[in-house]
């Protein structure tokens, strides 16, 4: 099962990282900041925000499964590593069996305190980070448990 690409450019080319960061905060309510050393736009994991990262091929199947369940949320693609990061609602502690299963699948849950890189116009232009599915609002984030359960189900279905 695959999904058609829905890559969306959500900021204007030529915008600065600061302008893009302001846009993320104002339009979507995302707690983004600009790292002055790298000019990357960062969003911390914790509180209302979690993240699950996985290989692109598995990510496509998971996104399709979430769409069927009307739970699809924002996804960032990192082209160089062929990985997708699903931005989710708050994370929770995983039991050892689920944690090990995710690791076997090449997936991981971002720990609290990590930062998610949000695409800037320069990142998109260079193909470093881009939105596979852009956010609509902070409330657009699917429950992390749903993303993890769908990941496990889609990986099992592919075997």
PETAGI-V73902 format. One record per pair of residues at least 24 apart in sequence whose ideal C-beta (glycine too) atoms are under 10 Angstrom apart, sorted by the first residue. I is the first residue (numbers start at 1). J is the second residue. D is the distance in Angstrom with one decimal. If there is no record, write none. Layout:
i/j/d
I/J/D
I/J/D
This chain:
i/j/d
1/60/7.9
1/61/5.6
1/62/9.9
1/63/9.7
1/64/4.9
1/65/7.7
1/68/9.2
1/154/7.8
1/157/8.1
1/158/8.8
2/57/8.8
2/60/5.3
2/61/7.5
2/63/9.4
2/64/6.8
3/59/9.4
3/60/5.5
3/61/8.4
3/62/9.6
3/63/5.4
3/64/4.7
3/65/9.6
3/66/9.7
3/67/6.8
3/72/8.9
3/132/9.0
3/133/9.3
4/60/9.8
4/64/9.8
5/60/9.0
5/77/9.2
5/132/7.1
5/133/9.4
6/63/8.8
6/67/9.7
6/72/9.1
6/75/8.9
6/131/8.7
6/132/6.7
6/133/5.4
6/134/8.5
7/75/9.7
7/77/7.6
7/124/8.9
7/130/6.0
7/131/6.4
7/132/5.9
7/133/8.2
7/134/8.7
8/74/9.7
8/119/9.9
8/124/9.9
8/130/8.6
8/131/5.2
8/132/8.2
8/133/7.0
8/134/4.3
8/135/9.8
9/119/8.7
9/121/8.3
9/124/6.1
9/125/9.6
9/130/7.9
9/131/7.5
9/134/8.4
10/74/9.9
10/118/9.8
10/119/8.0
10/121/9.7
10/124/9.0
10/130/9.8
10/131/6.1
10/134/4.6
10/135/8.2
11/41/9.7
11/118/9.8
11/119/7.9
11/120/7.5
11/121/5.4
11/124/7.8
11/131/9.5
11/134/9.6
12/121/6.8
13/121/5.3
13/122/9.1
13/124/8.0
13/125/6.6
14/121/6.5
14/122/9.6
14/125/9.4
15/120/7.8
15/121/4.8
15/122/9.0
16/120/8.3
16/121/8.0
16/122/8.9
17/41/5.7
17/118/9.6
17/120/4.9
17/121/8.1
17/122/7.4
17/123/9.0
18/120/9.6
19/120/9.4
19/121/8.6
20/118/7.8
20/119/8.1
20/120/5.1
20/121/6.1
20/122/9.0
20/123/9.2
20/124/9.6
21/118/7.8
21/120/8.1
24/118/5.9
24/119/9.5
24/120/9.8
24/134/10.0
24/135/8.1
27/134/9.8
27/135/8.6
27/136/9.3
27/137/8.4
28/74/8.6
28/118/9.6
28/134/8.4
28/135/4.8
28/136/7.3
28/137/5.8
28/138/6.4
28/139/9.8
28/140/7.9
29/135/8.9
29/137/6.2
29/138/4.0
29/139/8.3
29/140/9.7
30/74/9.2
30/87/8.6
30/116/9.4
30/118/7.1
30/135/6.8
30/137/9.2
30/138/6.6
30/141/9.9
31/138/8.7
32/115/9.8
32/116/9.1
32/118/5.7
33/115/8.9
33/118/9.8
34/118/9.9
34/120/8.7
35/115/8.0
35/117/9.0
38/117/9.1
39/120/7.3
39/122/7.8
39/123/9.6
40/115/8.4
40/117/5.3
40/118/8.2
40/119/9.7
40/120/7.1
40/122/9.6
40/123/7.7
40/128/9.4
40/129/8.6
41/115/9.6
41/116/9.3
41/117/6.9
41/118/4.3
41/119/7.5
41/120/5.3
41/123/8.2
41/129/9.1
42/114/9.6
42/115/4.1
42/116/7.0
42/117/6.3
42/118/7.1
43/76/9.9
43/87/7.9
43/114/9.8
43/115/6.6
43/116/4.8
43/117/8.2
43/118/5.5
44/110/9.8
44/112/8.4
44/113/6.9
44/114/7.4
44/115/5.6
44/116/7.8
45/87/9.1
45/88/9.4
45/90/9.4
45/91/7.1
45/109/9.0
45/110/4.5
45/111/6.9
45/112/5.7
45/113/6.7
45/114/4.5
45/115/7.0
45/116/6.4
46/90/8.2
46/91/8.1
46/110/9.3
46/111/8.9
46/112/4.2
46/113/6.2
46/114/8.4
46/115/10.0
47/90/6.9
47/91/9.9
47/112/8.4
48/88/9.8
48/89/6.6
48/90/5.8
48/138/6.7
48/139/9.3
48/141/7.5
49/87/6.7
49/88/7.6
49/89/7.6
49/90/7.2
49/91/8.5
49/110/9.1
49/112/9.4
49/116/7.7
49/138/8.2
49/141/7.0
49/144/9.6
50/86/8.8
50/87/7.6
50/88/4.2
50/89/6.1
50/90/5.5
50/91/3.6
50/92/8.1
50/109/7.0
50/110/6.7
50/111/9.6
50/112/8.4
50/114/9.7
50/116/9.6
50/141/7.8
50/142/9.8
50/143/8.9
50/144/4.4
50/145/9.7
50/147/8.5
50/148/9.8
51/76/8.8
51/85/5.4
51/86/6.6
51/87/5.6
51/88/6.2
51/91/7.8
51/108/9.1
51/109/7.3
51/110/3.9
51/111/9.5
51/114/7.3
51/115/9.5
51/116/5.3
51/141/9.5
51/144/8.2
51/147/9.1
52/84/8.9
52/85/7.3
52/86/4.8
52/87/8.7
52/88/6.0
52/91/8.5
52/102/7.9
52/107/6.3
52/108/7.2
52/109/5.4
52/110/7.2
52/142/9.8
52/144/6.5
52/147/5.0
52/148/6.4
52/150/9.7
52/151/6.9
53/78/8.5
53/81/9.2
53/83/5.6
53/84/7.0
53/85/4.6
53/86/7.6
53/102/9.7
53/106/8.9
53/107/6.6
53/108/5.6
53/109/8.2
53/110/6.7
53/114/9.8
53/116/9.1
54/83/6.7
54/84/6.0
54/85/8.3
54/86/7.6
54/102/8.1
54/105/6.7
54/106/6.2
54/107/3.8
54/108/7.7
54/147/9.2
54/151/6.3
54/154/9.7
54/155/9.1
55/81/8.8
55/82/6.3
55/83/6.1
55/84/7.7
55/105/7.8
55/106/4.7
55/107/7.5
56/81/8.7
56/82/4.5
56/83/6.3
56/84/5.7
56/132/9.0
57/82/8.0
57/84/9.4
57/106/9.5
57/154/10.0
57/158/8.8
58/83/9.5
58/84/8.2
58/105/6.2
58/106/7.0
58/107/6.8
58/151/6.8
58/154/6.6
58/155/6.3
58/158/7.9
59/83/7.4
59/84/3.3
59/85/8.6
59/86/7.3
59/107/8.7
59/132/7.8
59/151/8.7
59/154/9.3
60/84/7.8
60/132/8.8
60/154/9.0
61/150/8.5
61/151/8.6
61/153/9.1
61/154/4.0
61/155/7.9
61/157/7.6
61/158/6.6
62/86/7.2
62/107/8.8
62/146/9.9
62/147/6.8
62/148/9.4
62/149/9.9
62/150/5.1
62/151/5.1
62/152/9.5
62/153/8.6
62/154/5.2
62/155/8.6
63/132/7.4
63/133/7.1
63/147/9.6
63/150/8.7
63/154/9.2
64/150/9.1
64/154/7.7
65/146/9.4
65/147/9.5
65/149/9.2
65/150/4.3
65/151/8.5
65/153/6.5
65/154/5.2
65/157/8.6
66/133/9.6
66/142/6.2
66/146/7.0
66/147/6.9
66/149/10.0
66/150/5.5
66/151/9.6
66/154/9.4
67/133/9.3
67/150/10.0
68/150/9.2
69/142/8.6
69/146/7.1
69/149/9.7
69/150/7.3
70/142/9.4
71/141/9.7
71/142/4.3
71/143/7.5
71/146/5.1
71/147/7.9
71/150/7.7
72/133/6.4
72/140/9.0
72/142/7.1
72/147/9.8
72/150/9.8
73/133/7.2
73/135/7.3
73/136/8.5
73/139/9.7
73/140/5.3
73/141/5.0
73/142/4.3
73/143/9.3
73/146/9.2
73/147/7.9
74/116/9.8
74/118/9.4
74/131/7.0
74/132/8.3
74/133/5.6
74/134/6.1
74/135/4.0
74/136/7.9
74/137/9.9
74/140/6.3
74/141/7.0
74/142/9.1
75/130/9.9
75/131/7.3
75/132/4.1
75/133/4.7
75/134/8.8
75/135/9.5
75/147/9.8
76/116/7.0
76/117/7.4
76/118/7.1
76/119/6.5
76/123/9.6
76/129/5.8
76/130/7.2
76/131/6.2
76/132/6.7
76/133/8.8
76/134/9.3
76/135/9.8
77/119/8.8
77/127/9.3
77/128/9.7
77/129/7.2
77/130/5.5
77/131/7.6
77/132/4.6
77/133/9.4
78/117/7.8
78/119/9.5
78/123/9.3
78/127/9.6
78/128/7.1
78/129/5.6
78/130/8.5
79/123/9.8
79/126/9.1
79/127/4.9
79/128/6.8
79/129/7.8
79/130/7.1
80/126/9.8
80/127/7.9
80/128/6.8
80/129/9.2
83/107/9.3
83/108/9.8
84/132/6.2
84/133/9.5
85/110/7.7
85/116/6.2
85/117/8.5
85/118/10.0
85/129/8.9
85/132/9.2
86/110/9.8
86/132/9.4
86/133/9.2
86/141/8.9
86/142/7.5
86/144/8.5
86/146/9.8
86/147/5.0
86/148/9.5
86/150/9.3
86/151/8.6
87/116/6.6
87/118/9.0
87/133/9.5
87/135/6.9
87/138/9.7
87/140/8.5
87/141/5.7
87/142/8.7
87/144/9.7
87/147/9.3
88/141/5.4
88/142/5.8
88/143/6.7
88/144/3.9
88/145/8.6
88/146/8.0
88/147/5.2
88/148/8.6
89/138/9.5
89/139/9.1
89/140/9.8
89/141/4.7
89/142/6.6
89/143/4.9
89/144/5.7
89/145/8.5
89/146/8.7
89/147/9.0
90/141/8.8
90/143/8.4
90/144/6.6
90/145/9.8
91/144/5.1
91/145/9.3
91/148/9.4
92/143/9.3
92/144/6.5
92/145/6.8
92/148/9.1
94/144/9.5
94/145/9.7
94/148/7.4
98/145/9.9
98/148/6.8
98/149/9.3
98/151/9.8
98/152/7.5
99/148/9.9
101/148/9.3
101/151/8.9
101/152/6.3
101/155/8.0
101/156/9.6
102/148/7.0
102/151/6.9
102/152/7.9
102/155/9.1
104/155/8.6
105/151/6.7
105/152/7.9
105/154/9.3
105/155/5.0
105/156/9.9
105/158/9.8
106/155/9.5
107/147/9.4
107/148/8.3
107/151/5.7
107/152/9.1
107/155/8.3
109/144/7.1
109/147/9.0
109/148/7.2
109/151/10.0
110/144/9.6
